[in-house]
Amino acid sequence: MKERMHKRKRARLEVAGWATGSAREFLALSAEEAAYVEMKVLLGATLRAVRAVQKLSQAKVAQRLGSSQSRVAKMEAADRSVSLDLLVRSLFRLGAQPRDIARALRPARKLAPH
């Protein structure tokens, strides 16, 4: 997952006695588990972005998906109860194309060799 804390902020926290690290480290996630979580987060953010571009409320999206507003909120937040399948099918139902989903999942950095 992306490292989001600036180096200066991290240094200040560590000087103050705080431990810093990534969510992956804190949750003891394997590389595969971290990639899965990151994929769900990216798809949830993509769903939120598609909704915003279309100027739709969560309730309106829920209506289009045959779901509830609270479920759409969970989808956008990448809740653990939401499957990748549900996220992808919902994006398609809102008009996303496979290339849109691929673009959303494109790594921001080069993949390390195995």
FENZIQUI-V798984 format. One record per residue. SS is DSSP state (H for helix, E for strand, - for the rest). PHI is phi in radians with two decimals (NA if undefined). Layout:
ss=SS phi=PHI
ss=SS phi=PHI
This chain:
ss=- phi=NA
ss=- phi=-1.17
ss=- phi=-1.49
ss=- phi=-1.87
ss=- phi=-1.55
ss=- phi=-1.16
ss=H phi=-1.04
ss=H phi=-1.13
ss=H phi=-1.13
ss=H phi=-1.05
ss=H phi=-1.08
ss=H phi=-1.07
ss=H phi=-1.13
ss=H phi=-1.16
ss=H phi=-1.08
ss=- phi=-1.38
ss=- phi=1.72
ss=- phi=-1.47
ss=- phi=-1.58
ss=- phi=-2.14
ss=- phi=3.07
ss=- phi=-1.61
ss=H phi=-1.06
ss=H phi=-1.04
ss=H phi=-1.15
ss=H phi=-1.06
ss=H phi=-1.58
ss=- phi=0.95
ss=- phi=-1.52
ss=- phi=-1.27
ss=H phi=-1.04
ss=H phi=-1.17
ss=H phi=-1.13
ss=H phi=-1.13
ss=H phi=-1.13
ss=H phi=-1.10
ss=H phi=-1.10
ss=H phi=-1.08
ss=H phi=-1.10
ss=H phi=-1.11
ss=H phi=-1.10
ss=H phi=-1.12
ss=H phi=-1.20
ss=H phi=-1.10
ss=H phi=-1.16
ss=H phi=-1.15
ss=H phi=-1.05
ss=H phi=-1.08
ss=H phi=-1.16
ss=H phi=-1.08
ss=H phi=-1.07
ss=H phi=-1.16
ss=H phi=-1.08
ss=- phi=-1.45
ss=- phi=0.96
ss=- phi=-1.91
ss=- phi=-1.40
ss=H phi=-1.05
ss=H phi=-1.12
ss=H phi=-1.18
ss=H phi=-1.09
ss=H phi=-1.01
ss=H phi=-1.05
ss=H phi=-1.13
ss=H phi=-1.57
ss=- phi=1.21
ss=- phi=-2.30
ss=- phi=-2.05
ss=H phi=-1.05
ss=H phi=-1.14
ss=H phi=-1.20
ss=H phi=-1.10
ss=H phi=-1.05
ss=H phi=-1.14
ss=H phi=-1.11
ss=H phi=-1.12
ss=- phi=-1.56
ss=- phi=0.99
ss=- phi=-0.96
ss=- phi=-1.09
ss=- phi=-1.40
ss=- phi=-1.68
ss=- phi=-1.56
ss=H phi=-1.06
ss=H phi=-1.01
ss=H phi=-1.10
ss=H phi=-1.08
ss=H phi=-1.16
ss=H phi=-1.06
ss=H phi=-1.16
ss=H phi=-1.08
ss=H phi=-1.08
ss=H phi=-1.10
ss=- phi=-1.54
ss=- phi=1.78
ss=- phi=-1.17
ss=- phi=-1.83
ss=H phi=-0.91
ss=H phi=-1.14
ss=H phi=-1.15
ss=H phi=-1.22
ss=H phi=-1.06
ss=H phi=-1.10
ss=H phi=-1.14
ss=H phi=-1.65
ss=- phi=-1.04
ss=- phi=-1.14
ss=- phi=-1.39
ss=- phi=-2.39
ss=- phi=-1.18
ss=- phi=-1.34
ss=- phi=-1.28
ss=- phi=-1.14
ss=- phi=-1.44
